[in-house]
Amino acid sequence: MTDDTHPSASENPPVDDGLEFIEEQLRHSAGVAYSANQIGRVRDLLTRLYAARRTALFYPMEHPATVAAVAALQDVIDQFHAEGVDVPLAFFEGELIFGETLLPEHSILFDQLIRDMTSIGVGSLTFVRGLTKHELGRALSLLLTEADAAAREGGIAQMARRADLPHVDIGEVKVFEIPPDQSTSDEDAKASYDGALDLMREIDSLIRRNKVVSSSQVKGVVRSLVDNVLGNRYAMLELTGLRSHDEYTFYHSANVAILSLALGSQVTTDYRFLSSLGVGSLLHDIGKLTVDLRILNKPGSLTPAEWNLIQQHPVYGAQQAALIPGLDKSAIVVILEHHMRFDGSGYPTRTPNRPQHLASRIVAVADAYDAMTSRRSYSAARVQDAAMSQLVQSAGSSHDPALIRTFVELMGVYPPRTVVRLEDGRTGIVLRPSPTDPLRPQVKIIADEYGSIIDPVVVDLSQGEETGVSHCLNAVDLNIDVDDYM
């Protein structure tokens, strides 16, 4: 299993009528459900977009060939707009996404277009209703910008804002995977983490007393998490190894929020998206706050009735979140969908079936990883590399394969806080992954090849070290308190 539920022989019992209430609440916030005809039309759209851009590279914008190519592109965009929908494209990890639909075949056919877009920092491109040929031509001209020129101007998204393109929304993607400079301190990171824990404790108390949760307080804590993940990612990732068996849900919620924001920031640095992702990930399990602790902490298998209650927690959570005034509706989608699974085999069952929201898919990866590496009443914690291996195996079924690939690149094969035995016999604790080689992290050596404790020494295995990681060790079995060395 890769989620944080009990093992049980029962599978997906029907959820109660509460789901219908939530569905109605979220109808306009969970993304547009595009028809099969519209999705089928995307290939023509991409063909014309690629042709228009290539034509504009060779001819001036006023040349008849370019004018005709822009008009052809406008024609197919107009078909979508006439049906009352915008045209959202995303370019991520070599994949094409239309709305929330991954297009693997199109990703192969239009590989050059994906590379052209991401090379200049375009992570998403949406043609909004009201677009005219004149505005489309100006947008196309902007998409011809060289990468260096875009960087000098503050990025392609900033250029688009200055160009006054109200019906063309360009979202930026990070072109270079360079670890960010520390703009927040380790003390700031720990304070932000503690703030998230305190908030979850307070929310638990409020919900159990039927009191209203303050959305402004939630947003304030999430703002701190976003700022610290963007400013000091590795310090925040190190904190996700903190655990408390007695307060599992609180620590799990904070850890999942940080892991989700770190993964989400690899997809986009758009602050609004990350803020909504942060709220949804931090509150993803608030539905469990209404479930009897004796069921949550039961050491053995659950009965069908108990399993049904557990499977209701996304619905209960979404209902609770929907009652919080001013909470972002897309965050409620995350709470509802985080166990749906990439292939739709999870819970709650959605009718009509549609893909998980991107933010929900991000949280699902973070949720599974933290759950697998945590000790609970009914299961032992998995060693980190075993959890990563399980995630990789789940790619394409439980989880989005593009996000799994990005998560491995983010965390490394041996994530922070992993205790490892090196090939030369020394023992160390992983501090952070290498940005160039996920198999060769930065490690703090704590014991020599004979097992004798030494004064810690930090080595970067990606920087010419002859030794590498042999295998992972269980810190509990070795009586090692990782916190003593972090």
C-alpha positions, 0 to 999 in steps of 0.5 A: 500500500502507498497511502496512509490507510489501514490494510483491509480486505474491503474495497471502495464501499460507496460513500455517503450523500455528503459527497453530493454536497461537496461536488456541488460546492466544487463544481466550478473550482475543480477545473473544466471537464473537457469533452472527448471531442475537445480533447481530440481537437488538441492535436490540431491546435498543437499542430497549428501552434507549432506551425505558426511559431515556426512560420513566424521564425522565418517571416515577419509578422506582417508577411502573408504566410505568418498572417495565414498561420496566425489565422489558422491557429485563431480558427481552432482556438475560436472553436473552443471559445465558442463552446464556452471554454478556455484553452489551457496547455501546460508543458511539464517534464517533457509532457503535454497537459491539456486542462488536467488531461495528460496527453502521452501520445501528443507529448511524443509527437510535439516533443520539439514544441515542448522543448521550445516552450520550456527553453524560454521558461513557458510552463503553461499557456492559456488562450482565454475567451475574448482573444483576437487575432491581433492579440494572438499575433502579439503573443506569438511574437513574444513566444519567439523571444530567445531564452537569454533575452527573456532572462534579462527581462525578468522572465517570459511571464513578466514580459507577458504582463508588460505586453498587455495580453489580457487573453493570453495567460503565460505561466513560468517554469524554472529553466535551470534546476539550481538549488536556491540560495538560502534567503531564510534561516534555519531558525525561520524554517523551524519556526514555520514548521512549529507554526504549522504544528500549532495550527493543526493542534488548534484546528483539532480543538476547534473542530472537536468543539464545533467551532469555526476555523479562521481562514486568515490564520491558515493562510498566514501559516501557509504563507510562511511555509511557502516562503521558507520552502522557496527560500530554504528548501533543504532546511524545510525538507530536513524537518519533514523527518520529524515524527511524533507517534502521539501526534501523528496526524499533526506532524504528518500534515505539516510534513505533507505540506512541506513535501507538497510545496517542495514538489509543487515548486519544481512544477511552478513558482506561481505564488497563488498556485503554491499558496492554494497547494499549501492550504490543501496539503496542510488540511488534507487529513482534517477529515480524520479529526472526526474519526474515532481515534480507536479506529485510526490507531487500531493495530489490526485489520479494520472491519468493513464498517471501520474501513468505510469510515476511514474511506469517508475522511476525504469527504468529511474533510472537504465538508469541514473545509467548505465551512471555513469562510474565505478558504480557496475552493481549489484547496478543498478539491485537494482535500477531497481528491488526495486518495483518488489515485492517478488511475481513478482506482482510489476513493471516493469514486467520482461520477463522472470519472475525471482525472485528479487535479494537478495539486491533488496528484502532488499531495498524493505523492507527498502523502504516500511518501510520508505515510510509508516512512512513518511508524504507526500503530499498525505498521513499521516505518519503511526505510527511505529508499524502500519508500522511494522504490515503492513510489516508483513502482506506483508510477502510472497507477496510483501516482502521476509518473511525471511527478514521481520522476520529479520527486525522485530528482527533488529528494534523491534516491536517498532522501535527507535524514536517511542513514546509509552505509557507504561502500567503504564501510563508513556510516553516514546520514544524508543531508541533501541530494545532489542536483546532478546525481540522485544516487550520490547525495551529500552525507555527514559521516558519523562512524568509521568503517569499524563502526566507531563513532567519529567527529562528524565529517560532511562529504559530497559523494557527487564531487569526486568521491571514490565511494558511494552508497551501499545500502540504507540502514534503520536508525532505530535498529542502530539506536541512532537519533538522527536529530542529534546530527542534523 
